[in-house]
């Protein structure tokens, strides 16, 4: 199998440190390639007492070392002060993402796993950037992608992502909702190996609109969309009131949930699995997973950052690759 590529993300944050911490306990490092600044990795390893050797490679197609962190080098623009982001290194971060996309798109790597980046400092550098999800969507030239977070088999996808709350209702149309649910259904089958996905769909309003008394989006948009998709063979529950949707019996009987907006579904998912949850982008021509947390600048260089979500993101990518072959 082609290697999985890991981007080390914001150099002043915990991403490079997580790569080193993860590598300490692995015996299969020849299955992975990490992007980043070689000297930065070496300094971090020495500072934190990590013993994994840094092995520099020129290409992901060359033989990889078994007992070393295989690094595809990207050079920092300026030296890093841990915990302090610098806009001058923003292009370094973007270059890692572009390399990851290019190699995955051209089938030189089997999947992408991303360590966290700092959106603010990238924008401060004059580079418009709203997140990994949107970057890989634009680079892949696909019309629609879906953000899915998973904690084990508890999975929550989003109908809308990074929007102000006042813009959410207008963004949920029959066309957009249908596209999201079709991607979610298709990817549950093709990348998770679930032959007949069971999907639970939340309403937008309190009590799923209370029959139109608390909002009409369910009547006008969500219910007709679900009815049409059921006619096409999708197994859909809802629209469900969000305050009772995420209960154990409902979770046990569904393979994934669709929340209407970011803070409707993700607080529940992160409460259930924070530190071990995984962010997955559906709808891309390749597998991409990520951690469920940010750069944790206050922890950078302390050795205290948990690698739990990072390890889960890598494991999820590997499991998806296996399911994809079913």
PADRENDREN-654987 format. One record per residue (C-alpha): x, y, z; residue number from 1. Coordinates in pm, 1 decimal, always signed. Layout:
BEGIN
        x        y        z resi
        X        Y        Z  NUM
...
***
This chain:
BEGIN
        x        y        z resi
     +0.0     +0.0     +0.0    1
   +117.7   +351.5    -71.2    2
   +217.2   +548.9   +238.8    3
    -16.0   +769.4   +440.3    4
   +101.0  +1131.4   +436.7    5
    +88.2  +1335.7   +758.5    6
   +116.9  +1715.2   +752.9    7
   +274.5  +1853.7  +1070.9    8
    +76.1  +2178.7  +1055.3    9
   +149.9  +2502.3  +1242.4   10
   +515.4  +2482.5  +1348.7   11
   +466.4  +2690.8  +1664.9   12
   +189.7  +2458.9  +1784.1   13
   +177.4  +2097.0  +1894.2   14
   +158.3  +1935.1  +1548.7   15
   +529.9  +1855.8  +1500.5   16
   +548.0  +1741.1  +1864.1   17
   +254.5  +1502.4  +1812.9   18
   +430.4  +1350.3  +1511.8   19
   +737.7  +1277.9  +1724.8   20
   +539.1  +1146.7  +2022.5   21
   +335.8   +916.2  +1797.5   22
   +646.6   +786.6  +1620.0   23
   +814.8   +680.4  +1947.1   24
   +590.3   +376.6  +1985.1   25
   +557.7   +268.6  +1620.8   26
   +728.2    -20.8  +1445.1   27
   +562.0    +45.9  +1108.4   28
   +696.5   +392.1  +1028.8   29
   +778.7   +279.6   +675.6   30
   +404.8   +310.4   +603.5   31
   +402.1   +685.7   +672.2   32
   +554.1  +1008.1   +545.3   33
   +551.0  +1334.2   +744.0   34
   +594.8  +1682.6   +599.2   35
   +779.1  +1957.2   +782.6   36
  +1107.4  +2129.9   +856.2   37
  +1379.5  +1876.3   +929.9   38
  +1582.1  +2097.5  +1163.1   39
  +1268.6  +2190.8  +1358.5   40
  +1190.7  +1822.6  +1412.4   41
  +1545.8  +1754.9  +1528.2   42
  +1548.1  +2044.5  +1774.1   43
  +1210.4  +1939.8  +1915.7   44
  +1319.7  +1578.0  +1948.8   45
  +1634.2  +1679.2  +2135.8   46
  +1446.4  +1924.2  +2360.2   47
  +1172.2  +1675.9  +2452.7   48
  +1391.2  +1367.5  +2473.5   49
  +1238.6  +1176.4  +2182.0   50
  +1472.9   +917.2  +2038.0   51
  +1313.8   +847.5  +1699.1   52
  +1557.8   +905.2  +1415.9   53
  +1467.2  +1164.3  +1150.2   54
  +1506.4  +1015.6   +802.8   55
  +1495.8  +1268.1   +517.1   56
  +1343.9  +1150.8   +188.5   57
  +1330.9  +1307.5   -157.5   58
  +1016.3  +1131.4   -274.9   59
   +725.8   +934.0   -126.9   60
   +794.4   +671.1   -392.2   61
  +1136.5   +575.3   -254.4   62
  +1186.8   +298.1     +5.2   63
  +1100.1   +425.1   +352.5   64
  +1281.2   +355.6   +678.6   65
  +1115.5   +115.2   +924.5   66
  +1250.8   +263.5  +1245.9   67
  +1266.2   +632.8  +1164.0   68
  +1030.4   +923.9  +1102.0   69
  +1033.8   +960.9   +723.0   70
  +1025.5  +1336.0   +658.0   71
   +950.7  +1496.1   +322.2   72
  +1121.2  +1829.7   +388.7   73
   +960.6  +2173.6   +373.6   74
  +1177.7  +2463.7   +487.3   75
  +1055.5  +2719.6   +737.6   76
  +1074.1  +3082.6   +631.2   77
  +1188.9  +3195.4   +977.3   78
  +1291.1  +3006.9  +1294.2   79
  +1008.2  +2903.6  +1525.4   80
   +937.1  +3037.7  +1873.0   81
   +714.6  +2771.5  +2024.4   82
   +374.8  +2904.1  +2125.9   83
   +408.2  +3219.4  +1916.4   84
   +266.5  +3208.8  +1562.5   85
   +441.4  +3406.4  +1290.8   86
   +267.8  +3511.9   +966.3   87
   +600.0  +3472.5   +786.3   88
   +563.5  +3093.7   +822.9   89
   +208.5  +3084.9   +688.1   90
   +321.5  +2994.4   +337.6   91
   +521.0  +2704.7   +484.3   92
   +197.2  +2566.9   +631.1   93
     +7.2  +2610.0   +304.2   94
   +290.2  +2446.6   +108.1   95
   +252.1  +2132.2   +320.4   96
   -120.1  +2115.9   +241.9   97
    -58.6  +2169.7   -127.9   98
   +199.7  +1891.4   -134.5   99
    -40.5  +1660.6    +47.9  100
   -320.5  +1731.9   -198.3  101
    -96.6  +1692.4   -503.6  102
    +41.2  +1358.2   -389.1  103
   -300.2  +1219.7   -287.4  104
   -470.7  +1348.5   -601.7  105
   -201.6  +1185.6   -815.9  106
   -229.7   +860.7   -615.1  107
   +125.1   +871.0   -478.4  108
     -4.5   +846.4   -120.1  109
   -303.4   +650.4     +3.9  110
   -450.3   +907.2   +245.5  111
   -386.1  +1239.6   +419.3  112
   -381.7  +1300.7   +794.7  113
   -351.0  +1664.1   +902.8  114
   -215.9  +1809.7  +1226.4  115
   -376.5  +2140.6  +1332.9  116
   -311.2  +2474.9  +1167.2  117
   -383.1  +2828.7  +1288.6  118
   -638.4  +2990.1  +1056.4  119
   -590.5  +3337.4  +1199.7  120
   -218.1  +3367.9  +1133.1  121
   -260.8  +3236.0   +777.6  122
   -516.1  +3509.2   +709.2  123
   -292.2  +3764.7   +882.2  124
    -31.1  +3675.8   +619.9  125
   -272.5  +3781.7   +345.4  126
   -369.2  +3426.8   +245.6  127
   -743.9  +3366.4   +242.8  128
   -797.3  +3045.5   +435.9  129
  -1109.9  +2920.0   +611.4  130
   -986.3  +2572.0   +694.5  131
   -847.4  +2237.8   +576.1  132
  -1189.0  +2124.9   +453.2  133
  -1235.6  +2419.1   +218.0  134
   -871.3  +2408.7   +103.3  135
   -889.8  +2046.2     -7.5  136
  -1231.6  +2101.1   -166.6  137
  -1100.5  +2390.2   -375.2  138
   -778.4  +2207.8   -465.3  139
   -976.7  +1900.0   -574.1  140
  -1224.6  +2112.6   -770.5  141
  -1529.0  +1934.8   -624.2  142
  -1862.0  +2110.1   -583.8  143
  -1948.0  +1981.4   -238.9  144
  -1773.7  +1823.9    +58.6  145
  -1910.3  +1723.3   +397.2  146
  -1745.5  +1765.1   +736.6  147
  -1786.2  +1456.4   +953.8  148
  -1660.6  +1413.2  +1308.4  149
  -1639.4  +1067.3  +1459.2  150
  -1582.3   +927.5  +1806.0  151
  -1569.7   +555.3  +1744.9  152
  -1896.3   +463.5  +1570.2  153
  -2070.3   +783.3  +1683.8  154
  -2053.3  +1005.0  +1375.1  155
  -2191.9  +1354.7  +1320.5  156
  -2188.1  +1528.4   +981.9  157
  -2277.2  +1892.1   +915.5  158
  -2521.7  +2038.1   +664.4  159
  -2345.7  +2375.9   +702.7  160
  -2001.3  +2438.3   +848.9  161
  -1835.2  +2769.1   +935.7  162
  -2125.5  +3010.9   +898.7  163
  -2260.8  +3280.7  +1129.3  164
  -2582.2  +3154.6  +1288.6  165
  -2792.5  +3420.0  +1115.1  166
  -2691.3  +3277.2   +774.2  167
  -2765.2  +2910.9   +845.7  168
  -3135.2  +2901.2   +752.9  169
  -3083.7  +3053.0   +408.2  170
  -2795.5  +2813.1   +340.3  171
  -3013.3  +2505.2   +394.8  172
  -3194.4  +2442.8    +67.8  173
  -3345.5  +2128.7    -80.0  174
  -3057.0  +2110.7   -325.6  175
  -2779.9  +2156.9    -69.7  176
  -2938.2  +1919.2   +182.6  177
  -2988.7  +1653.9    -82.6  178
  -2627.1  +1686.0   -193.4  179
  -2495.6  +1652.7   +162.1  180
  -2708.9  +1347.4   +240.2  181
  -2614.3  +1175.2    -84.5  182
  -2243.4  +1228.6    -11.8  183
  -2287.4  +1106.7   +345.4  184
  -2475.6   +796.5   +231.8  185
  -2233.2   +717.8    -50.9  186
  -1920.8   +764.1   +163.7  187
  -2059.9   +553.7   +448.0  188
  -2080.3   +276.6   +192.2  189
  -1761.4   +333.7     -6.4  190
  -1517.3   +444.9   +266.3  191
  -1662.3   +289.4   +580.4  192
  -1787.2    -40.5   +437.6  193
  -2145.1     +9.0   +564.6  194
  -2364.0   -156.9   +302.2  195
  -2693.9     +3.0   +407.9  196
  -2627.2   +322.0   +605.4  197
  -2889.9   +437.0   +856.1  198
  -2884.1   +816.1   +882.1  199
  -3051.3  +1034.8  +1145.0  200
  -3128.7  +1393.4  +1042.0  201
  -3179.0  +1673.8  +1292.5  202
  -3431.4  +1950.2  +1247.2  203
  -3315.4  +2310.1  +1240.9  204
  -3551.8  +2463.4  +1494.1  205
  -3634.4  +2374.5  +1856.5  206
  -3856.3  +2064.8  +1867.1  207
  -3794.5  +2030.7  +1489.6  208
  -4023.5  +2327.6  +1432.7  209
  -4314.8  +2206.4  +1647.6  210
  -4535.8  +2154.9  +1342.0  211
  -4448.2  +2496.3  +1202.2  212
  -4509.0  +2693.3  +1520.9  213
  -4135.3  +2733.8  +1591.3  214
  -4017.6  +2770.4  +1232.1  215
  -4111.0  +2637.3   +891.8  216
  -3775.4  +2514.6   +757.2  217
  -3866.3  +2157.1   +848.2  218
  -4196.8  +2175.3   +657.4  219
  -4067.0  +2372.7   +361.1  220
  -3720.7  +2220.9   +311.9  221
  -3612.6  +1932.9   +534.0  222
  -3918.3  +1703.8   +527.1  223
  -3969.6  +1722.3   +145.7  224
  -3598.5  +1655.5    +89.2  225
  -3600.6  +1351.0   +315.0  226
  -3916.1  +1217.6   +149.6  227
  -3760.5  +1247.8   -197.0  228
  -3440.0  +1074.4    -87.4  229
  -3631.8   +793.5    +80.3  230
  -3799.9   +732.5   -255.3  231
  -3448.1   +688.5   -396.5  232
  -3367.0   +423.3   -136.3  233
  -3187.8   +614.3   +139.8  234
  -3269.0   +507.2   +497.2  235
  -3336.3   +831.6   +683.5  236
  -3486.2   +917.5  +1020.8  237
  -3613.0  +1267.6  +1093.4  238
  -3620.7  +1551.4  +1109.7  239
  -3551.1  +1481.1  +1476.7  240
  -3556.0  +1739.5  +1757.1  241
  -3188.0  +1799.3  +1826.6  242
  -3233.1  +1805.0  +2203.4  243
  -3337.0  +1438.3  +2206.1  244
  -3168.8  +1309.1  +1889.5  245
  -2834.0  +1224.1  +2049.1  246
  -2956.0   +971.6  +2304.3  247
  -2808.6   +620.3  +2341.9  248
  -3099.1   +431.2  +2174.9  249
  -3092.0   +662.2  +1871.6  250
  -2713.5   +650.7  +1848.5  251
  -2714.2   +270.7  +1864.3  252
  -2960.6   +245.8  +1576.8  253
  -2791.2   +484.0  +1334.4  254
  -2458.1   +488.6  +1154.3  255
  -2433.6   +867.6  +1131.3  256
  -2618.2  +1186.9  +1220.6  257
  -2662.4  +1502.0  +1015.4  258
  -2673.3  +1823.7  +1218.6  259
  -2794.8  +2140.4  +1050.1  260
  -2516.2  +2363.2  +1180.4  261
  -2178.2  +2350.9  +1351.2  262
  -2277.2  +2404.8  +1713.3  263
  -2588.3  +2186.1  +1695.3  264
  -2401.8  +1858.1  +1659.8  265
  -2034.8  +1907.7  +1741.1  266
  -2063.1  +2000.0  +2110.6  267
  -2237.0  +1665.5  +2169.0  268
  -1978.4  +1472.1  +1969.0  269
  -1686.3  +1646.8  +2135.5  270
  -1832.1  +1596.0  +2480.3  271
  -1864.5  +1225.9  +2403.2  272
  -1515.7  +1184.9  +2261.4  273
  -1300.1  +1493.8  +2299.8  274
   -933.8  +1410.4  +2275.4  275
  -1012.7  +1094.2  +2081.5  276
  -1244.5  +1224.1  +1810.5  277
  -1152.0  +1255.9  +1442.9  278
  -1242.4  +1511.2  +1176.3  279
  -1305.5  +1352.2   +833.6  280
  -1371.7  +1523.3   +501.2  281
  -1622.2  +1336.9   +283.5  282
  -1662.4  +1396.4    -89.6  283
  -1293.4  +1428.8   -178.6  284
  -1127.2  +1195.4   -431.1  285
   -905.2  +1070.5   -147.6  286
   -924.8   +999.9   +226.8  287
   -848.7  +1289.1   +460.1  288
   -868.3  +1277.7   +839.4  289
   -757.0  +1518.6  +1109.5  290
   -746.0  +1584.2  +1481.7  291
  -1048.7  +1734.0  +1658.7  292
   -850.0  +2013.3  +1828.2  293
   -644.7  +2320.0  +1753.4  294
   -279.1  +2415.1  +1773.7  295
   -271.6  +2433.1  +2158.0  296
     -2.7  +2700.7  +2153.8  297
    +12.9  +2706.1  +2533.8  298
   +122.2  +2340.4  +2536.3  299
   +374.5  +2357.4  +2252.5  300
   +717.0  +2234.7  +2358.6  301
   +602.5  +2113.8  +2700.8  302
   +562.3  +1745.7  +2610.9  303
   +219.2  +1753.1  +2778.6  304
     +0.9  +1753.9  +2465.8  305
   -214.2  +1443.0  +2428.1  306
   -164.6  +1248.6  +2107.5  307
   -500.9  +1070.2  +2145.9  308
   -691.6  +1240.3  +1865.1  309
   -382.5  +1233.2  +1641.2  310
   -347.5   +857.8  +1690.3  311
   -720.6   +810.0  +1627.6  312
   -700.2  +1016.0  +1306.1  313
   -423.6   +791.1  +1174.8  314
   -608.0   +475.9  +1281.2  315
   -930.0   +599.0  +1119.9  316
   -750.9   +664.4   +791.1  317
   -609.2   +310.8   +795.8  318
   -949.1   +159.2   +876.0  319
  -1111.3   +357.3   +596.9  320
   -849.6   +229.5   +354.2  321
   -930.1   -126.7   +458.1  322
  -1307.1    -69.3   +429.0  323
  -1258.3    +94.8    +90.6  324
  -1120.8   -234.2    -41.0  325
  -1429.5   -434.4    +64.8  326
***
